[in-house]
Amino acid sequence: MYDNDFQWYEFNSVNSYSSKLSENDRRPETDTVLYSKKRDIVLFPIADAELFLEGNSTYPTLLNYVDETIKLNT
């Protein structure tokens, strides 16, 4: 299965590996992402939490974000 599939990386290091990132995904150098090398999936949980705290999230709670992210990526 995909146990321990995701690891934390700096965005710039993943940017050179992942074919899934586009110009719209550019983040500051300090942004950290979760990345699955096996499946080439990039998640931005810190950025998504920031959106939630600013009141700009598409999810009603952080738990909804986590639940949906897990469902989509397992």
Phi, psi and omega in degrees: 000196184256030179303136180054033182288324183267142176227155177279135178219158169285143184306314184298328179287326178285327182305327180279346181259322190273131175275354184274347182273145179235181177301329181289344182268001181304135180229162175300156182305331184275355182292134180251140182232162169262131185225134174256110177293323183298322185245002181051057178241131178243128177242145181243063186295327180291317178296321179293322176294321178298316177301318180298314181294331177278352181084018183248016183279150174276355180257141181289331178218163176294328178298320176299319177300312181298313180302312181294319180296319178295315180299319182287338189239018175239000000 
